[in-house]
Amino acid sequence: TRVCRRTTLALVIMRVLARHAFRRSNWTGASVRAFSAYPHAVVLPKDSNQALGIGQYAIDFINGKYGETVDDKVWERIEMFHTDSVMCGVSALAMKTNAPTVLRNEALTYKDSNGATVFGSGEKVSPEKAVVANASAVREWDSNGTVFGYNPSIPGHTAGEFGHNDFYPVVVAAAQVTGSIDGKKALRAMIASDEIRGRLAEVFSLKSYKIDHVVHGAIASAAVYGALLGATPEQIESAIGMAVAHYIPFRAIRAGRDLSDSKGSSAAISTEAAVLSMRRAMAGFAGPKDIFRNPESIFRFFEPTTGGTSSNKDIIDITLGNKQRWGPGDAPFNLVLSHSGSDFAVMGMHFKLGLYEHQSAGALQGVVNAVLGNPDLLAAGPSGVSGIEITAYEPAYGIIGDPAKKNPQTRQSADHSMAFIVSRMLLKAFKTDAATLSDNNAAWKALMLSPYDYGHEALWDKDTREMMQRISFKHGGPEYDAKYPDGIPTSMDITLSSGKTISSGLVMYPSGHARDTAADLKGILHHKAQLLGGIAIEKDEFSGFHSRLVNMIDASAGDMQKIYTFDYNKLVSHPPIDG
């Protein structure tokens, strides 16, 4: 009987191994075809060690293996996103927002002569502390760049995870630690960071499993920081394994009506852990290997690749009896990472032209469309608006269009309330000279929402509260849902007391969206930089500070040591924005 059992067990093992080998050979063939299909990219097949592959990609791309093959418009776009993020960060500090101030003060207690600097200081601190402080400041307004994780030109890259450009301080920290990285190499590393983070957002939707979107950025941060500091691919693999196995933030940080500092600082805290993981890996600590194929890490746990069929793939069987479920298997996705040309993830990312939650961009473009060419609307004034109906897609309808969000109690809740955001912009239009609203570009500049639109005074403004109550939301149904995340499908009907209805029309690609080609993006972003920078830094010093960022591609390694430096004691004085 024992012999029979052993023989049966051996046959089962042989069959499993044979099936596994067959799957691997099939995917190997697919990966060869993918390579020929994407000559400007590195393809990491699902049957490969993708954590190791990401490490090798970061090292090769950042160190110039592929030559000068990145299109000029990619360099320009990464500079624009980085500059925009820094203006967000320094203005958040100037207005004494809580988390950035707390984390900056904390960082300054971790002195390290071989470390990096926080905004507005030349004193070096531990690099992970500089990163958590600067990334928290960058993210505080929720006004920097956004990715929607959608690239239909690559099969399987339409998962639709969103995220933000919060992670550039990692690169600057590495430049300051090494002292040998110039501005162009730093920008190249920022392109790599956005590429890894953006492509992961295209293949794995964290939000579907109630995981915060910052995990992809933490993985990218570990890879890029390691590559800049001379880590091996194996050390980067180890750091990525630690970041995924030890530090997964769930969306509990976003639950509830009134959000805490944890929401805005999620990227910063995860990235702090990623940099620390990379430092430990370089010191010899061995983290989990091959984390994307690990059956108990988030990727295969939530999207099993063994022990299920296509019909029940999304059903997580956590019983120990399902041995195949926990055995060797592929990752859930192939991963395509560009190294040349113009098809980089950063080119599909979107700018916020002011302070607002990204899913409200279509509604704000609707306000601009309604205002332009409709003198009756401006003449009517706030009291002349009897109702506003906004038609939107999911998830915008269910999240920021939630009627419960018509009564925000904090700034962080207000900037996730479409009713509040739209009311503030529309009220601003009523107070603006109609001649100023001459075209789309002029309107976005004149009506741009600033930190003042979310401060304590604005939060409890009577006119804003009244306008919010006139706004209703309608789900656009499958027609609208199908258009996201390719666009931000939104329409708006404003009914006046006279009975006239002014319609915005369907907005798909609002100004700032990667697929919009009509707006003067440079001009509007320059206005935003002046708006936010002017809040923070006196005019004479702002010009030099802004110029260093805009021209970072020409910065020497020495220049990078002071790229974030300005006289913090001369910040423009403001009372705390939250009262």
Stockholm file with secondary structure:
# STOCKHOLM 1.0

chainA/1-579         TRVCRRTTLALVIMRVLARHAFRRSNWTGASVRAFSAYPHAVVLPKDSNQALGIGQYAIDFINGKYGETVDDKVWERIEMFHTDSVMCGVSALAMKTNAPTVLRNEALTYKDSNGATVFGSGEKVSPEKAVVANASAVREWDSNGTVFGYNPSIPGHTAGEFGHNDFYPVVVAAAQVTGSIDGKKALRAMIASDEIRGRLAEVFSLKSYKIDHVVHGAIASAAVYGALLGATPEQIESAIGMAVAHYIPFRAIRAGRDLSDSKGSSAAISTEAAVLSMRRAMAGFAGPKDIFRNPESIFRFFEPTTGGTSSNKDIIDITLGNKQRWGPGDAPFNLVLSHSGSDFAVMGMHFKLGLYEHQSAGALQGVVNAVLGNPDLLAAGPSGVSGIEITAYEPAYGIIGDPAKKNPQTRQSADHSMAFIVSRMLLKAFKTDAATLSDNNAAWKALMLSPYDYGHEALWDKDTREMMQRISFKHGGPEYDAKYPDGIPTSMDITLSSGKTISSGLVMYPSGHARDTAADLKGILHHKAQLLGGIAIEKDEFSGFHSRLVNMIDASAGDMQKIYTFDYNKLVSHPPIDG
#=GR chainA/1-579 SS CHHHHHHHHHHHHHHHHHHHHHHHHHHHHHHHHHHHHCTTEEEECTTSCHHHHHHHHHHHHHTTTTCSCBCHHHHHHHHHHHHHHHHHHHHHHHTTCHHHHHHHHHHTTSEEEEEEECTTCCCEECHHHHHHHHHHHHHHTSCSCEECCCCTTSTTCCCCCCEESCCHHHHHHHHHHHSCCCHHHHHHHHHHHHHHHHHHHHHCCSGGGTBCTHHHHHHHHHHHHHHHHTCCHHHHHHHHHHHHHHCCCBGGGGCSSSCCHHHHTHHHHHHHHHHHHHHHHHTTCCCCSSTTTCTTSHHHHHSCSSSCCTTTTTSCCCCTTCTGGGSSCCCSCCEEEECSBSCCGGGGCBCCSSSSCGGGHHHHHHHHHHHTTCHHHHHHTGGGEEEEEEEECTTTTTTTTCGGGGSCCSHHHHTTCHHHHHHHHHHHHHTSCGGGCCSHHHHHHHTCCCGGGGSHHHHTCHHHHHHHHTEEEEECHHHHHTTTTTSCCEEEEEEETTSCEEECCCBSSCTTSTTCCSSCHHHHHHHHHHHHHHHHBCHHHHHHHHHHHHTGGGCCHHHHTTTTCCCGGGBCCCCCTTC
#=GC SS_cons         CHHHHHHHHHHHHHHHHHHHHHHHHHHHHHHHHHHHHCTTEEEECTTSCHHHHHHHHHHHHHTTTTCSCBCHHHHHHHHHHHHHHHHHHHHHHHTTCHHHHHHHHHHTTSEEEEEEECTTCCCEECHHHHHHHHHHHHHHTSCSCEECCCCTTSTTCCCCCCEESCCHHHHHHHHHHHSCCCHHHHHHHHHHHHHHHHHHHHHCCSGGGTBCTHHHHHHHHHHHHHHHHTCCHHHHHHHHHHHHHHCCCBGGGGCSSSCCHHHHTHHHHHHHHHHHHHHHHHTTCCCCSSTTTCTTSHHHHHSCSSSCCTTTTTSCCCCTTCTGGGSSCCCSCCEEEECSBSCCGGGGCBCCSSSSCGGGHHHHHHHHHHHTTCHHHHHHTGGGEEEEEEEECTTTTTTTTCGGGGSCCSHHHHTTCHHHHHHHHHHHHHTSCGGGCCSHHHHHHHTCCCGGGGSHHHHTCHHHHHHHHTEEEEECHHHHHTTTTTSCCEEEEEEETTSCEEECCCBSSCTTSTTCCSSCHHHHHHHHHHHHHHHHBCHHHHHHHHHHHHTGGGCCHHHHTTTTCCCGGGBCCCCCTTC
//
